[in-house]
Amino acid sequence: MSRASLQTDLANAQARTVRLSARIQQLERRLSQELGEHAWRESGLGAPTDIEELQRTITRLEQRNVELTEALEESQADLAAAREANRELTRSLNDAAPCGPRS
């Protein structure tokens, strides 16, 4: 692997991590909104809804959150591996560099 390809892989992994984090935050906001609306209706202040449908929505959102968390963990593992490979490459390049002044 070349240094450029490792840097590209690292940049791609970082971008993916940012996208996944944003998506998780979006899902958390949606879940919070659904739970807030549910609490509003349960309090008797809002219109009654189908509790089963709400439970299915919560279950779907929780599952999606789990999937995204797993994807994020995988991305972080890939990023850690890329960083380690980058460190090894840098060490090998430094070890291979000639020592002493150049003429």
N, C-alpha and C positions, 0 to 999 in steps of 0.2 A: 504494500500500500504506500502510496506517496503521501508526502506531507500535505499537499493540496487536497487530496481526496479525504484525508482525515479531518482537515479543517472544514471541508464541505459537509462531511458527515456530522461533525460537531455542530455546525451552524444549523443544519437541518433538524437535528435532534433538539436543539434549543428552541427553534421555531415551533416544532411540534409540541413541545412541553408548554410553551406559551399558549398555543391554540387550545390544548386540552385543559389547561387551567382556566382559561376564559370560559370554555364550554361548561366545566364543572360549576363555576360560579353562576353561570346563567341558569343551570338546572337547579342549583340550590335556591336561587331567587324564585324560580317558578314553583318549586316545592314549598317554599315558605309562603308564597302567595296562596297556593292551594290550601295549605294548612290554616292560614289566616282566614280565608273565606269559609272554610269548614267550621272553624271555631265561631265565626260570626253567625253562621246559620244555626249551629248547635246551641248558641246562646238564646235563640229565639228571636233575635233581632233581624235576621235575614230570612229570605225565602227558603222553604224546605227544598232539599235536593235528594237525589238518589244516593244514599250512603254507600251502597255497593259500588256504584260507578266511581265515586270519590276514592274508595279503598283501592279499586283497580288502578286508578291514576297514580295514587301514592306508590303502590307496588311497582308499577312500570317505572316511575321516576327513581325509586330506590334502586331498582335493578340497573337502570342506565347509569346511575351514580357509581355503582359497584364496577360496571364495565369500564367507565372512564377512569376510575381510580386504578384499576388494573392496568389499563393502557398507559396511564401516567407513570406508574411504577416501572413498567417495561421500558418506557422511554427514558426514565431516569437511569435505569440499569444500562441501557445502550449508551447513554451519555457518559456514564462513569467508565464504561469499557473504552469508549473513544478517547476519553481524557487519558486513561492509562496507556493506551496505544500511542497517543501523542507524546506522553512523557518518555516512553521507551524509545520512540523514534528520535526524540530530541537528545536523549542520553547517548544513543548510538551514533548520532551525527556529531555530537560533541566529542565522543571517544575517538571517532575516526578523523577528526580535524587535526592537522599537523600542529605540533607544539613548537613554540619559539617564534622569533621574528621572521618575517618574510623579506626576501631581498629583492 
